[in-house]
Amino acid sequence: MFGDNGRVTSDRSVPTHADVLVVGAGPGGSAAAAHAASAGREVVLLDDAVFPRDKTCGDGLTPRAVAEMDRLGLGEFLSTRPRIVGLSMRGWGASQQIRWPSGRFPEHGSAVARTELDDRIRHVALDRGARMVQGTKAVGVEMRDGAVHSVVVEGDQGRSEIRVRQLIIADGVRSTLGRELGREWHRDTAYGVAARAYATSGRADDTWMGSDLELRDGAGELLPGYGWVFPLGAESGLVNIGVGALATGKRPAHMALRPIVDHYNNSQRERWQITGDPMRVTSALLPMGGAVSGVAGRNWMLIGDAAACVNPLNGEGIDYALETGRMAVERLDETDHTSAWPAVLTEHYGTAFSAARRLAGVLTFPQAVPVLGRPGIRSAALMSMVVRVMGNLITPEDGDLLARAWRVAGSASVRLDHRPPFV
């Protein structure tokens, strides 16, 4: 593959060394590679897939994600994509349309299929000087003096090693390389089970994201989750339609997701002018709310989904991936990330993650869903609060009553946690 200037920017030949090796070319990894290359570092971006490639995701971009895309210089790219003004929420015979709140972030979100989004962010990294290695998987590490000396990779050309000075791991929810380095996912707190599909829709150019808080299966049983419909623009003619459920180790989600997607798709035909059956159905498990330990070592850091930086209330992770990619690069000059990086993640997300996953744990009981949802959906004020929390739109700089109350709840929740986020 060649860039606009004709130089080779992406191939399968494996270099012998890298100042910064980024494993995983999703939004977080590609953002990290772009920021590191801009800082003048020699960057290798590695992924076991060949791009463009698909990824299980709702494809929605919150205003917080849009802000990070702007930082990457991708505002113009988003200007031709859907401009989402808020959430259209339904349940228990009521509905609310809640606009994204004004404040530090833009007043709009967007939606872009991951096949396109990931490839575009990846090209930002390449245009800034990063080298891409596709179709090659990181399978192990060689340690020296307590640090990663080299990463063992495997591809068409066999097995080889890349010597590294710094390593950023963005290889997703399963994080193969993270596990090699001791990353452990703790399922005693809430995690997500989700499935998404695409459907043709006469409302693909809508400016609202659809969110159904009362999710039922084909037998009418209430499920501990929600359904979504995110418009992808008139040009595509598609919506991303999916369902997500919450679970814990004690209360696993025993449900067949494909029939639920089919049922939900049928239930939305009239409202979203859907024709045909759902296409390209995929599913995934989602560690959430920092429910992992072992997120850093002397010269390596986990970011994004690999570090369980996912909102426990809705499964949103793109904004966190973009942010943690940038923040990791800002700390590459530190001599030891072992304690510093978990402290950074805790400072930025710890209290909010703790409170959100505690609430999500309550919602794994189906009987709790209507108790909280039925009165909530009838109050615009309550739903505005929900949108701020679900959209990751409360920041440490916010001083309003909701922000202060959310931080107090988070601080109290952390004190009750037997395993706080990132520990």
HELIX and SHEET records of a PDB file:
HELIX    1   1 PRO A   27  SER A   38  1                                  12    
HELIX    2   2 PRO A   63  ARG A   71  1                                   9    
HELIX    3   3 GLY A   75  SER A   79  1                                   5    
HELIX    4   4 ARG A  114  ASP A  127  1                                  14    
HELIX    5   5 THR A  176  GLU A  180  1                                   5    
HELIX    6   6 LEU A  257  SER A  267  1                                  11    
HELIX    7   7 ARG A  269  TRP A  272  1                                   4    
HELIX    8   8 GLY A  304  ALA A  307  5                                   4    
HELIX    9   9 ILE A  318  GLU A  330  1                                  13    
HELIX   10  10 ALA A  340  LEU A  345  1                                   6    
HELIX   11  11 THR A  346  GLY A  350  3                                   5    
HELIX   12  12 THR A  351  LEU A  363  1                                  13    
HELIX   13  13 ALA A  368  ILE A  377  1                                  10    
HELIX   14  14 ALA A  380  MET A  390  1                                  11    
HELIX   15  15 LEU A  401  LEU A  416  1                                  16    
SHEET    1   A 7 SER A  10  ASP A  11  0                                        
SHEET    2   A 7 ARG A 131  VAL A 133  1                                        
SHEET    3   A 7 VAL A  43  LEU A  46  1                                        
SHEET    4   A 7 HIS A  17  VAL A  23  1                                        
SHEET    5   A 7 GLY A 158  ILE A 169  1                                        
SHEET    6   A 7 ALA A 147  GLY A 155 -1                                        
SHEET    7   A 7 LYS A 137  ARG A 144 -1                                        
SHEET    1   B 7 SER A  10  ASP A  11  0                                        
SHEET    2   B 7 ARG A 131  VAL A 133  1                                        
SHEET    3   B 7 VAL A  43  LEU A  46  1                                        
SHEET    4   B 7 HIS A  17  VAL A  23  1                                        
SHEET    5   B 7 GLY A 158  ILE A 169  1                                        
SHEET    6   B 7 TRP A 300  LEU A 302  1                                        
SHEET    7   B 7 ALA A 296  GLY A 297 -1                                        
SHEET    1   C 2 GLY A  60  LEU A  61  0                                        
SHEET    2   C 2 SER A 110  ALA A 111 -1                                        
SHEET    1   D 7 ALA A  94  ARG A  99  0                                        
SHEET    2   D 7 GLY A  86  GLY A  91 -1                                        
SHEET    3   D 7 TRP A 208  ASP A 212  1                                        
SHEET    4   D 7 GLY A 225  PRO A 231 -1                                        
SHEET    5   D 7 LEU A 238  ALA A 247 -1                                        
SHEET    6   D 7 TYR A 191  SER A 201 -1                                        
SHEET    7   D 7 ILE A 274  LEU A 286 -1                                        
SHEET    1   E 2 GLU A 184  TRP A 185  0                                        
SHEET    2   E 2 VAL A 292  SER A 293 -1                                        
END                                                                             
